[in-house]
């Protein structure tokens, strides 16, 4: 049920999405020191931010998971903005998220991972490694190191099933978007398109929707 708190969080998420887009337009500093103006990426991040935070209280009821997953989703929205702008998922966010996700799940307060932390951690490491191995024949940069580090924290905080679903949803979304862009001739088969944004949206979807 849509509640006033959910609406308030959705508005806050939209505002944060706009702020995240403006941060990404400036940081990390572009090679030419330019600042990207508002463009199509801005509404994408705003909408994702609104849906992400707006869905928090619809998914979780206890305050601790709401706060922890709220912080995690705030970070994911900023990473989405950064990857859309600079094709980069900074280590300053992806690496600390791993031990923090582990501590939260280890505490027993994570409703998405009531048990099986060891298995989740092992799979959260193996899945990114597997994706990296699969990407080797496609050349350097087929999948970013930041994408792989992000998936580790997703697996630990969301569990094995949601990690797998997130990767699958991300891949399906990427395929749909790429086909549409190819048909519209906005990209070619040689155009590099970052996979991180699709993984992030898939992760958000799996955390908030998958039961």
Secondary structure by P-SEA (a helix, b strand, c coil): cccaaaaaaaaaaaaaaaaaaaaaaccccccccccccccaaaaaaaaaaaaaaaacccccccaaaaaaaaaaaaaaaaaaaaaaaccccccccaaaaaaaaaaaaaaccccccccaaaaaaaaaaaaaaaaaaaacccccccccaaaaaaaaaaaaaccaaaaaaaaaaaaaaaaaaaaaaaaaccccccbbbbaaaaaaaaaaaaacccc
